[in-house]
Amino acid sequence: MDSVDCAAVTPSKSRWGGILGKVFPRIRKPKVKNDGDLVKTSEDEKMAVEAFVAKVFASLSAVKAAYAELQFAHSPYDPELIHAADQMVVSELKLLSELKQCFSKKQIGWDRGDPGITLLLAEIKEKKCVVKTYESMVKKMDSQVKLKGSEIMFLKEKLEEADKENKLLEKRLNSTSEPDNLRLSTLNYSHFIKFFRQTVSSIRSFVRQMCWEMESAGWDLDAAASSIQPDSVKAKNRRCFAFEYYVCREMFDGFNRPNFSISGEALKDSEKRQRLLMDRFTELNAVKAAADYLARKPKSTFARFCGKKYRRLVHPGMEESLFGGDCGHRKMVKSGEFPETRFFCCFAEMAKRVWLLHCLAFSFNPEASIFQVSKGAPFSDVYMDNANDEPLLSWDGSPETQPRVAFTVVPGFRLGTTVIQCLVFLC
């Protein structure tokens, strides 16, 4: 049912005053006499009229209050409250009918009691009805708040269930993607492809975490994405590709070197190098959490790799902004220690996947090599995968109409004669 409109139900007193002033018989001034009784009688008539109008307003307010109560009683359905409100409406309508009869017979009713007391009682009744109307509105709002609260709780539970299902699926995917007891003699390209997909998934998880931290710190993500790759924000909701490009650029830099970008002695013997990197892969792959490995071996090659990549990926100004002016992460990493925050743990898991992929790449003979496409290069579905959601439109084969690469989001790999496509964002 629709809510009650105050103005529609209860006309303003000034309007009623104008109407009643026209329809009531004018209170005539008495003829000039020397006793004051006639003046007193005229004042009594005015008081009686005011008392009559006050009773009309009080009854209208009571009808309005009963109607509001009737609305509230329907949701949730309360038959007793509906019956009581209905009785109140009928009672007040009867009273209004009696007032109408008195008005039509010009029996204002000052002879039934003191008009002053009648006026005060009518005003008290009207105020009580107004309060009752607002109480009904408050009760209705309270019930709506409770209903919204229960809906919020239900949606939160659904969200938690969805998160648990996603984590379970991700865990299941990881367990099926990681072969047990992987050895150099049984290594093949399918293992590398599985680990590559897992690495890309971990990069995207870190990008989501990084964007969440930036948004919480008040960053303008569109402006940040535009500063990295202006082409990414020209298309709607494509800024994530700019952040993926930035993370991949820093994390995969130096991938084609046997020791990545970490200083150290390079093994010239390819067989020894393969065995060394395969041992590193096996050792780190057996660890569930990268943070645990860093805590146990803070001087390891992987720990130095994490420290160097973190300092390149998260520059001081960015860290200071994300963590409220604190550069504690950088100081700890520089001193050979590692934070236990969610942000750094997410970064460490991503670094672990990149490091494992690198170890796996140099366990092959010949080694797997990384590649990316420069800006403006024509699109080729042999070496590239389109990051844009829109399908490529047909083109006539001329260089002028051929789609062009804006930037490489995720690099690709060559495994002998096998190619893993790089992910590119098109102009």
N, C-alpha and C positions, 0 to 999 in steps of 0.2 A: 504493500500500500504506500501511496505517496505521503510524504511528510506534510504537516500542517503549515500553511502559510499564515503567519501572525496577522499580516495586514488584511488578508482576505477574510479571516474569521472575525477579527475584532477591529471594527472601524475606529478611526481616531476620535478622541473625545471632542475635538473642535468640529469635526464633521457632524457628529451626533448633536452637538450644541446648536449648529446651524439648522439642522432638520427639526429638532424639537422646538427651536425658537419660532419656526414657521407654523408648526401644527398645534402647539399648545395655545390655549387662549391667553391673550395678553393679560398680564397682571395689571389691572387698572389701578391707578392711584385713587385713593378715596376722595370723596368730596371734602372740601375744607370744613372740618369740624374742630371743636376745641378740645375733645378728649383724644388721648393718644392710642386708644384701643384699635382704631382702624389701621393705623400705621403698623402696629404689632401684627395684626392679621395679615397684612400684605407681606411682611417679612416671613411669616409662617408659610405662606403660599410658595415663596421662593425657595425656602428650605425644603418643602415637600417635593417640589419639582427636582431639586438637586438630589434628594434621597431616591426618588423614583429612577432618575437616570443612572445613579450609582448602582441600584439593584439590577438594572438592565445590563450594565457592563460586567457586573459580578457574575451574572448568569451566563453571559457569553464566554467569559473566561473559564467558567466551570465546564461548559460544553467543550471548549478547546482542550482543557486539561484531560477530560474524559476521552476525547478522541485520540489524543496522544497516547494515553494509557492503553486504549484499544489497539492502536498500531503496535505498540510494544508487546502486547499479549499475544499477537499472532506469530511472532518469531522470537523465541520458540513458542509453540502453541500452548497457551495456558487457559483452559476453559473457565476456571474460577475467576481469574482476573478479567477475562472477556465479559463474563456475566456481570461482575461488579461495575465495570466501566459502562456497559450497556444500560444498567439500571440508573447510573448517574446521568447519562445522556437523557434518558426518558424523563427523569425527575426534573432536570433543568429545563427541558423543553416544555413540560407542564407549567413550570413557574413562569417562563416567558409567555406562554399562552394566557395565563392569568393576568400578567402585566399588560398584555395587549388588550384584554377585555377592560381592565381598569382605565387604560388610556382612551379606548373608544367611548367609554361611558363618562369620561372626564372625572373619574374617581381616583385622584392621585394618591389618596390614602394617608393624608397627614393626620386624620382623626383616629388612626389605628395605633398610634404611638408617637413618641417623641421623634420628629424628623431628624434631629441631630444624631440621636443614637442609631437610628436606621441608616443614616449616611455612613457613620463610622463602621457599623457592622458590615455594610456592603463593601466598603473599601478593604476591610480586613479579609473578607471572603475572596475578593478579587486578587489580593496579594498572595494568599494561600494557593489559589488556583494557578497563578503564574509560577510560583515555586514548584508546585506539583508538575507543571508542564515541563519545566527544565529538569526536574528529577527524572522524568520519563525519558527525556532526551539523553541524559547522562547514562542511564541504565542501558539504553539502546547502543550508545557509543561504546560502553564497557563491553557489551556482548560482542560488538564488532571487533574490538581490540583483541578479545580472547580468541575469536575465530581466526583473525589474522595471525595471532601468536601460534595457534595450533598448526596453521598452514606453514608458517616459517619453520617450526620444529619438524614437520613432515618433510619439507623440502631439504632441510639440513640432513635428516636421516637418509634421504634418497641420495644426496650428494656424497655422504660418507660411504654408502654402499657402492656407489659408482667408483669412488676413489679406490676402495678396497679391491673391486673387480679389476680396475685398471692395473693396480700394482700386482695383482695375482697373474694377470695376463702377461704383463711385462716380465715378471719373474719366470713364468713358464716359457716365454719366448727366449729369455736369456739362457735358461737351462738347456733348451733344445738347440740353441745356436752355438753353445760352447761344447765341442767334442771332448770327451774324457780321454786322458792319456794320449794326447796328441804328440806324435813323434815325427822326427825329421823324415824318416823313411815312408811314413804314411801321409805326409803333407801333400795337399793338392789345392788347386785354385778355388774350389768350392768353399774350403775353410776360410780363405782370405775374404771371399765375397760375404760370407756370414758375419765375419768380424767387422768388415767395413760397414755393413748395415747397422750393426750394433753401435759402432762408433758414431755414426751420423745421428742415431737416436739419442746417445748421451750428450752430443753437442747441442741438440735441440732442447734437451732437458735443462742444460746449463743456461741456454739463451732465455728460456722461460723464467728461470730463477733470477737471472740478471735483470731482465725487464721488470720483474716484480719488485726487485730492490730499487731500481731506478724510479719506478712509478711511486713507490712508497716515499722516496726521498724528494718527490715533487718535480721530477724531470719531465720535460716535454719530449715524449718519445718520438713524435713525428720530426721534431727539429733535430734530435740526436741521430735518427736514421738518415735524415737529409744530409747531415754533415758527413756521414760515412759514404752514402751512395744516393745522390739526388734523384736518380732514376727510379729508386724503389718506392718513394712516396708519391710519385706522380700517379701511380695506380693505387686504387683504394685498398686499404688494409694489407699492404705488402711490405711494411716496415720490418717484419720479422726476417725477411731475406737479407736486408742490409746488416742486421746484427749477426746472422749466421755467416755472412761473407766475412765480417770483421773477425769473428772468432776462428773460423777456418783459416783465414789468412795468417793469423798469429800462431795457431796451434800446429799447422802443417808446414810452417816455414822451416827449411832445413831437412825435410823428410827424406830427400834423396841422398843424404850423407849417411854413411854407416853408423856414425855416433850421433846421429840427428844433428842438433846444433850445439851439443855439449862437447866441450873440449876434452880431449883424451887421446890416447894412442890408437891410431887406426890400424886394424889388422889387415895386412896385405894378403895373407892366405885366406882365400874365400871359404875353404872348408872349415877352418878354425873359426872364422867369423860366423858362419852359419850355425855351428854348434854352440858358440857363445850366445848368440842372439836367441837361439831356440831354448837354451837353458834359462835365459832371462825371462822369456815368454812363459815358460812352464812355471817358474817360481812365482811370478806376479799374477798369473792367471789363476793360480790356486788360492789366492787371497780374496776373500769376499769383499772386504772394504779397503779401499785404497788408503784411507786415513790410518788404519791399523798398521799397514805396511810402512807408511812414513814414520809412524811413532816408533816402530821397531828398528828401522834402518834409515835414520835421518841423513846419513852420509852416502847413501847409495846413489847410483847413476840416475835412477828414476827420481829420487828426491831432488837431485840437482836439476833435473829436467823440469820437475814441477815448479821449483823456485824460480827458474829462469822464465818459464812461460807465464807464470802468474805476474811477475813484475812487468812483463811486456804487455800482457792482456789488460791488466787493471792498473792504469797509471795512477800516480799519487793523487791528482786532483779528483779523479773519479772515485777512488777509495775514500777520500776525505768527505766527499759529498754523500756517498752511500751510507757511511757509518757515522754520521754526525760529527765530522771533524776529527775522527780518530783514524790514524794510519797504523793501527796496531798489527793488522794482518801483514802489511809489508815489512814492518820491523821484525816480526817473528820469522817470516820466511827468509829474510836477509840474514838472520842470525842462525839459520839452520833448524828452526823450530816451525811447527805448523799449527795453525788455529784449529779449533774443533767446532767452528760455526757451521751452520747449514750451508752458507754460501761457499765456503772453502771446501767443504766435503763434496758438494756438487761439482765444483771445479776439479777436485782430485779424481773423482770417478771419471770425468771426461778425459783428463790427462792420462789416466790409466788405460782407457780404450785407445787413445791415439798412440801411446807408447807400445801397447801390445800389437797394434796394427803395424807399427814400424818394425818391431822385432820379427813379425811374421813375414813382412815384405822382404827383408834381407835374409830370410831363411830359405828362400827359393833360389834356384840357379837356372836361368839368370834372375836377378832381383826384380821385384815389382817396382815400377817407377810411377811417380805422380805426374799429372799434367793438369793444366787449366787453360782456358781460352781467353785471349785478349779481347778488349772492348772493340766492338765494331766488326768482329769476325762473323761471317755468314753462318747461319744455323745449319747443323748437320745432325740428323737423327741417328747417325752411326756412333758419334762420339759424345753427343749431348742429349740431355733430357730437359724438357721445358718446365721451368718452375712456375710459370704463369698458369692460372686455372683455366684461362680461355684456350680452346683448341686453336691451332694455327690455321689461319685462313688459306685457301688455295692461292698459289701465286703462279705467274706465267713462266718462271724460270729465269727471268732477267735479273741481273745484280741489283737493279734499282728497287725491285719489289721483294727481294729475298729478305726474310727476317734476319735481324742483326742482334748480336749479343751485347747487352748492356754491361753485365759483369758476371763472373763465375761465382755462384753461391757456394757450392761444394765441389772440390776438385775431383777429377777422375783418375783412374789407374790403368796401367798397361801390365798385363800378366802374360808375357810371351805374345801369343797371337790373340789372347783374350783381352777385351776392353771393358772396363767398368765406366759407364757414361758419367760425365761430370754434369752437375745440375747448374743450369744457366738461367739468368733472368734476361728476357728479351726486351729490346726497345719497343 
